[in-house]
Amino acid sequence: MYTSNTLTDSAADTPENFCGTSYAAKLLGLSVGTVQTLVENRQLKAWKTQGGHRRISMQSIHDFHQQHNMVTPHQAPPVDKRLRVLVVEDDAVTRDMLRGICDSASMPVDCTAMSSGMEALIDMASIRPHVLITDLDMPGIDGFELLRILGLNPQFANMTILVLSVLTDDEVKARGGLPEGCYFMPKPVKADWFNGFFAGVTVGAMRESKTP
């Protein structure tokens, strides 16, 4: 069994060693509520940051998976053969639609969908997405701040970014604009556009993932 505690171990500061509740739920093929219960029952090792955000040990997730002979919900094709896409969207309907678009894409896509910029920042290093699809207007850390923070980290310099928003070009510019190289799609989302978009970024993303 694992204990739940505050963040004291310096090793826990390494982003690849932990993830948030939503990503833990995806890795285990369980609901967020079930993962929260496992943490409360000390079956997963977790701690909270000073800001109150829960972080779960990746090693404890792996151990729990092995102990219970669980079948991962993402077995074929292997993860390293799929385009990793992270969707950040606070509107549940749009988020589910984007997840469905990714799941039905003509090429293999591994989609993780989150409802806030904070969730995304917690799990970015664990997911290592090839593509980030993000809304701009979100509570807390919005899309502008999310992109600003990610722009400071060279680890994500080659990540393809697609921004979705109801904001006009002038409104986006008035709020600081977008990083160079971002793709922009005004809402409502055009579902039939995504297959071509994914195909266009897949080759470069897979080549980049093989770079030492």
Steps between C-alpha positions, in 0.01 A plus 500: 500500500604858443459802720365839406718786617621848424774558245827451684710265287717696258473214248130576475587835347601327176191543277533158335462335842145614564173584329163651580181313584352519149805350331531233770140402427580468132811291561309258723180497294301613805278796581640809669280423801645149530855634488415752771366215713820299445702798617281547806534128578879536460515252214667765286777726626400863471572840645378855460692807400478817705238615251284199586549307173521125540791317339521123474818293479547341157684212668202430725272498195729249331516286814121505545458401134737207544361386836147478364591356158311783336468520122595841372224664293759610240682192376490506121679654332777573752501851645826593327334425164212741556470875475468630857240778519413703809167684492447783751142627494277606790172447313400134551304470174785636288754294694307178439457589133874555459574172677260326261667662198838371621365151569348475152798645312627305201845468659580366851452780755544477877285780641502636853233760577512742793277778624755756618838651431618401846425133436693522175805657663509228766501220244680648198834337585335159549287511183763662275240590237590541137194725459331740743145608420388775737221747556593856598222616732516273804474569874820508703797448269354585160637405160712815472674430830535129421677577174718763664618257767563220250696741281754537780574125497721380211368146554184603313664709228410252224143436614230590245241737648144546378296774666119492492305810600194716450727806531564705189849569369486853642391370842784247502754769407362731770575232758859451393462283190612143450848347479651485153411183313167433673207386289171677568147372439198716583217319676276318423742215435512352149524126564577401140815716503685296760601193298703717268647691794605182681648354183696818445666493842543123545816451292690784665382406848602137467839598356553737793405233756777276368765770537743415786 
